[in-house]
Amino acid sequence: MIHGRTSRRDVIKGAAASAAAALATPALAQGQGPPVVVIGGGFAGADCARTLKKTNPRVAVTLVEANPTYSACPLANAVLAGLRPLRAQQFDYARVSADNVSVVIDRAVAVDPKLKIVSLSDRTRLAYERLVIAPGIDLRFDALAGYSAAAAAVMPHAWTSGEQVMGLRDQLEAMDDGGVVVISVPVNPARCPPGPYERASMIAWYLKSKKPRSKVIVLDAKETFSLQRQFQKAWAELYPGLIEWVSLSDGGNVTEVRPATKTFVTDFDEVRADVGNVIPPQKAGAIAHAAGVADRTGWCPVDPLTFESALQRDIHVIGDAAIAGALPKSAFAAREEGRLCALALARLLDGKRPAQPKLASTCYSLVAPDYALSISGVYHPVSGQFMEVEGTGASSPVDAPRSLRSEEANFADAWFKTITREVFG
């Protein structure tokens, strides 16, 4: 044993301990328990933070979100049609904060998995025992020639923000009757698989009522899509000749866009638009890549029992960013993931084994104000990934009466009010 002097290793360890003690951790300053940081305040992250705090009040929960107002994606396509105001999609974090979650409005820019530190853009550093990343998606601008953040001002994606949704709506309103709206759809995985086809439907409803000589062209990088038979039957009934869907084999794969002329270049052709809506390929949000939890696919593999990253210990990934087997990237599923991750964390922090999770997902798609479709399923872990429980998958019948379509539209509205009240209200 060495007495009377301090080794270099001891100095380094002491400095690290002092630095860690100096980190800003709002909940710890209140004298509470182990710190958990949640990055991302969407359906997954906000619900995870609130559920964890309610389940184990000792846990010091900090929610980090870059924007003070969250713009919800479900039903946002109705904003394009003028059926909903944007404010109906927007929510703040007052109720989350009222549940004793420390809400920090700032952008997480880095994660050190070894030191367990989250760095924010204002240079604040937050220590964590467990970290939850719920960053949603980022758009892969580099995956489509000619498209960029700047080009999105001309050919909006309207896929991640209220500002973009309003930009696309403004262009639709300014378009002359007889104009052509072109929507490009990427391959999966992507957020809300039925979303582009709901969008085509809502735009068609607006055009039918306001600009009936116009049309919508959907250029699709896929050969088939979710609820295809139901959507196409509805289009034939409600919007005959107004929506043209072009599959991969028919030349729907967009390889380049030219914003100056609003032109979509496909494998076989060039399609000129009066209004161009580019939905580009997607990946997990940027902080997931900075934290080292995204793999070469651009998404984040997780353990379905706890949502812990397969690449970094003590970091959990939930919501659209996660690779979750058959589980779709939907708001319903994201909220369920947030809740189940919180319950798993509460047990892990108490040294207990998490319970076997099972979760549901239902996705509603509006085709007209009084006409909606749905698809649902129940999922559980099988061989390291989520699989649909046999016999639980269901979708709107192809030949359902209009009364059922109208009922599902009411269900969609009621579901949105319920989930947003429970997560943000």
VENNOR-V357274 format. One record per run of one state. SS is the DSSP state (2 for helix, 1 for strand, 0 for the rest). FROM is the first residue (numbers start at 1). LEN is the number of residues. If there is no record, write none. Layout:
((SS & FROM & LEN) (SS & FROM & LEN))
This chain:
((0 & 1 & 7) (2 & 8 & 14) (0 & 22 & 4) (2 & 26 & 4) (0 & 30 & 5) (1 & 35 & 5) (0 & 40 & 3) (2 & 43 & 13) (0 & 56 & 4) (1 & 60 & 6) (0 & 66 & 4) (1 & 70 & 2) (0 & 72 & 4) (2 & 76 & 5) (0 & 81 & 5) (2 & 86 & 4) (1 & 90 & 2) (0 & 92 & 2) (2 & 94 & 5) (0 & 99 & 3) (1 & 102 & 4) (0 & 106 & 2) (1 & 108 & 5) (0 & 113 & 4) (1 & 117 & 4) (0 & 121 & 4) (1 & 125 & 3) (0 & 128 & 2) (1 & 130 & 4) (0 & 134 & 3) (1 & 137 & 3) (0 & 140 & 1) (2 & 141 & 3) (0 & 144 & 1) (1 & 145 & 1) (0 & 146 & 5) (2 & 151 & 3) (0 & 154 & 8) (2 & 162 & 13) (0 & 175 & 5) (1 & 180 & 6) (0 & 186 & 9) (2 & 195 & 16) (0 & 211 & 4) (1 & 215 & 6) (0 & 221 & 7) (2 & 228 & 11) (0 & 239 & 4) (1 & 243 & 4) (0 & 247 & 1) (2 & 248 & 5) (0 & 253 & 1) (1 & 254 & 5) (0 & 259 & 4) (1 & 263 & 4) (0 & 267 & 3) (1 & 270 & 3) (0 & 273 & 2) (1 & 275 & 4) (0 & 279 & 3) (1 & 282 & 3) (0 & 285 & 1) (2 & 286 & 5) (0 & 291 & 9) (1 & 300 & 3) (0 & 303 & 5) (1 & 308 & 2) (0 & 310 & 5) (1 & 315 & 3) (0 & 318 & 1) (2 & 319 & 3) (1 & 322 & 2) (0 & 324 & 7) (2 & 331 & 19) (0 & 350 & 8) (1 & 358 & 11) (0 & 369 & 2) (1 & 371 & 12) (0 & 383 & 2) (1 & 385 & 4) (0 & 389 & 5) (1 & 394 & 2) (0 & 396 & 6) (2 & 402 & 23) (0 & 425 & 1))
